[in-house]
Amino acid sequence: MVLVTVLMIVVVMMILSVSILSQHMTQSNSSQAQVDQIRADQFAKGVFWNAYSSGGFTPGTTVLGTYGGKTYSSTITTQGSLANVQISY
């Protein structure tokens, strides 16, 4: 009887530990996605302000940058007097 109880406790503890580890991995992946989004936003702002400060830019030009092993691309397009910066990573 004691052996069955111990085995059941061990099984429950294993299930709990696996669920905790999988939740931790999910949170880590979510955190990395947020970091990538922030880096991409900062990269796009830099591309926009560099183009703006140079006094002119060619619409449709794609600028590439690599941060932390990931490649970010940013394309500036114009629509009338508005500038649109598109980011991909």
C-alpha positions in Angstrom: 0.0 0.0 0.0 2.8 2.4 0.9 4.6 1.6 -2.4 1.4 2.5 -4.4 1.1 5.8 -2.5 4.8 6.7 -3.1 4.5 5.8 -6.8 1.4 8.0 -7.2 3.1 10.9 -5.4 6.1 10.5 -7.7 3.9 10.4 -10.8 2.0 13.5 -9.7 5.3 15.3 -9.0 6.7 14.4 -12.4 3.5 15.7 -14.1 3.8 19.0 -12.1 7.5 19.4 -12.9 6.9 18.8 -16.7 4.0 21.3 -16.7 6.1 23.9 -14.9 9.0 23.5 -17.3 6.8 23.7 -20.4 5.2 26.9 -19.0 8.7 28.3 -18.5 9.6 27.6 -22.1 6.4 29.2 -23.3 7.2 32.4 -21.3 10.8 32.4 -22.6 9.6 32.2 -26.2 7.0 35.0 -25.6 9.7 37.2 -24.0 12.0 36.6 -27.0 9.2 37.6 -29.4 8.7 40.9 -27.4 12.5 41.6 -27.6 12.5 41.0 -31.3 9.5 43.3 -31.8 11.2 46.1 -29.8 14.5 45.7 -31.7 12.6 45.8 -35.0 10.7 48.9 -34.0 14.0 50.6 -33.0 15.6 49.6 -36.2 12.7 51.0 -38.3 12.8 54.3 -36.3 16.5 54.5 -37.0 16.0 53.9 -40.7 13.3 56.5 -40.9 15.2 59.2 -39.0 18.4 58.5 -41.0 16.4 58.9 -44.3 14.6 62.0 -42.9 17.8 63.7 -41.7 19.6 63.1 -45.0 17.1 65.4 -46.7 15.6 62.8 -49.0 15.4 59.1 -49.7 14.3 56.9 -52.5 10.9 55.4 -51.8 10.9 51.6 -51.8 14.5 51.3 -50.7 15.1 48.3 -48.3 17.6 48.6 -45.5 18.9 45.5 -43.8 20.4 45.2 -40.3 21.5 42.3 -38.1 21.1 42.4 -34.3 21.6 39.5 -32.1 21.9 37.0 -35.0 18.5 38.1 -36.5 18.2 40.0 -39.8 15.8 42.9 -39.9 14.7 44.6 -43.0 12.9 47.9 -43.3 11.3 49.4 -46.4 10.3 53.1 -46.6 7.4 54.0 -48.9 5.6 57.2 -49.4 2.0 57.9 -50.0 1.5 61.6 -50.7 3.2 63.5 -47.8 3.2 60.4 -45.5 6.1 58.0 -45.0 5.4 54.4 -44.2 8.1 52.2 -42.7 7.5 48.4 -43.0 9.5 46.0 -40.8 10.1 42.3 -41.2 12.3 39.9 -39.2 
